[in-house]
């Protein structure tokens, strides 16, 4: 691991992990899960810290115990493009590791996040010897490919207003609501939101104001409250 930033190392047991029913790695056979448990390194990363940088070579995979992470890629124009939002139970870094490529994006922590790092040799050893886990990884990669294809189609064909509505629904699906059941449980800047939608920050600010005027959302700094989910769904015009 090539970390130059300070992180707090902690102890976490796979068999008692709060993500043991959601993380793909917890589907490994008992003996392999024990191997992962004995060799992984767990750290707490603070908001803004980086798990790995675009262009670096992978040394293993990362399993998010709890917290929030964004995968972002720098475009040719130097602008950030958020590729994915990740939460507890998600595994990241496997695509570059399996293909032998450098990372195509950076993983940046959105809030204090607990992450377990599984070294490359161990991850590949388990994958080669556990057919069930290998099949689950194939399903995961196929699912991600499908999502990428849908997003590309929507970028090419859907108006920005529909894409913003869809993005807000996607954030809700990923992170859920706060206890009030209307406030999105993540703090994203207008620029980050625009990067997810695939449009200019100015357009996102203008459309959010329109959504507010239409009674769909309520805005409080970085907090976004979904006031009319049915209308948001209608605006998103989802047909997939």
Secondary structure, DSSP 4 states (H G I P E B T S, - for coil): ----S--EEE---GGG-TTTTT-GGGGS-HHHHHHHHHH-EEEEE-TT-EEE-TTPBP-EEEEEEEEEEEEEEE-TTS-EEEEEEEETT-EESHHHHHHTPBPSSEEEEEEEEEEEEEEHHHHHHHHHH-HHHHHHHHHHHHHHHHHHHHHHHHHHHS-HHHHHHHHHHHHHHHH-B-TTSSBBSS---HHHHHHHHTS-HHHHHHHHHHHHHTTSEEEETTEEEES-HHHHHHHHT---
